[in-house]
Amino acid sequence: MSVKQALLALLEQEPMYGNQLRTEFEQRTGSTWPLNVGQVYTTLTRLERDGLVEAAGADAEGHERWRLTPAGREEVAAWFTTPVARTQPPRDELAIKLALAVTVPGVDVGAVIQQQRSATMRALQDYTRLKRQAGQAGPGGRQGEAPRVDLAWSLVLDSLVFASEAEIRWLDHCEARLRRAALERPEPSAADRSADARVEGEALR
């Protein structure tokens, strides 16, 4: 997730101060990816250094606000009109775990898959419940949210639901591949079995 681009997009609307930006971001995404306010201010400092935002003066309560520069507006426009690159996908811990599990001796890969499937199913149930609540009373079931914020949170939930469903299908596929690989694995020859028996016998002496 690009915090930089998200903050610039929020400042497209109007000047805001750091904690306001954090609140707006979390409200629109249902706090799915919470931001640390320190991270927000660090990012704003970098954006100012790069000429994308500038100080906009304090509001009535004394909060120092930021606004987009013309270069910042161009950056936001470019972000919204440029597809998200998939040529270098982010590291997927689960894919890495299973890739290593099938190559490390002694790992019960079937158990790894079953545990993950159970966890993902629970997450999917949670997301589905949140979707029902969002449909009734805005993000997370809260009353009085603007319709566009409701839609934003609903789209994030849709993404989480689809990702969980895809992960479960992929885990089912991995399990099927493991079963096929086990069936296709050649049986050890009589000589191999005899050699294994000799090794075991020597180990017991």
C-alpha positions, 0 to 999 in steps of 0.5 A, spaced: 500 500 500 502 506 498 501 511 504 504 517 499 499 516 494 493 515 499 495 522 502 495 525 496 489 523 494 485 525 500 489 532 500 485 533 493 479 534 496 481 540 501 487 542 506 488 537 512 492 536 518 496 529 519 491 526 524 485 528 520 488 525 514 489 518 518 482 519 520 479 520 513 483 514 510 481 509 516 474 511 515 474 510 508 477 503 508 474 501 515 481 501 518 483 495 514 490 498 514 491 502 520 496 508 519 500 510 525 500 518 525 507 518 526 508 515 519 503 520 516 507 526 518 513 523 516 510 522 509 508 529 509 515 531 510 517 527 505 512 530 500 513 537 502 521 535 500 519 533 493 514 539 492 508 535 492 505 538 498 506 545 502 504 548 508 497 551 508 496 555 515 493 553 521 485 552 522 481 555 527 483 550 532 490 551 531 492 545 527 497 545 521 494 543 515 497 541 508 495 542 501 497 539 494 502 543 490 500 543 482 505 537 482 502 534 487 495 534 483 499 531 477 501 526 481 494 524 484 492 524 476 497 520 474 496 515 480 489 514 478 490 513 471 496 508 471 494 501 472 497 497 479 503 493 476 503 486 477 509 484 474 513 484 481 508 481 486 509 483 493 511 477 497 506 472 499 508 469 506 503 463 505 505 461 498 512 462 500 511 457 506 508 452 502 513 452 497 518 451 503 514 446 506 514 441 500 521 441 500 523 441 508 523 434 510 518 432 516 513 438 515 506 435 514 504 440 508 497 437 509 496 440 516 499 446 514 494 447 508 488 445 513 490 450 518 490 455 513 484 453 510 480 454 517 483 460 519 482 463 512 474 461 512 474 464 519 476 471 516 471 470 510 466 469 515 468 475 519 468 479 512 461 477 510 458 479 517 461 486 516 459 486 509 452 485 512 453 490 517 455 495 512 449 494 508 445 496 514 448 502 517 455 504 513 462 502 515 462 497 520 455 498 522 456 505 524 450 510 523 451 517 519 456 515 514 456 519 508 454 514 502 461 515 498 464 513 505 459 507 505 461 505 498 468 506 499 468 501 505 464 496 501 469 496 496 474 494 500 470 489 504 469 486 497 476 485 495 477 482 502 472 477 501 474 475 494 481 475 496 479 470 501 475 466 497 481 465 492 485 463 497 481 457 499 480 455 492 488 455 491 489 451 498 484 446 495 488 446 489 494 445 493 491 439 496 489 436 490 496 437 487 499 434 493 495 428 492 496 427 485 504 427 487 503 422 492 500 417 487 505 419 482 511 418 486 514 411 484 514 405 489 521 404 492 525 398 488 526 392 492 534 394 492 532 400 495 527 397 501 533 392 502 538 398 503 533 402 508 532 396 512 540 395 513 541 402 515 535 401 520 538 395 522 545 398 523 542 404 527 539 399 532 545 396 534 
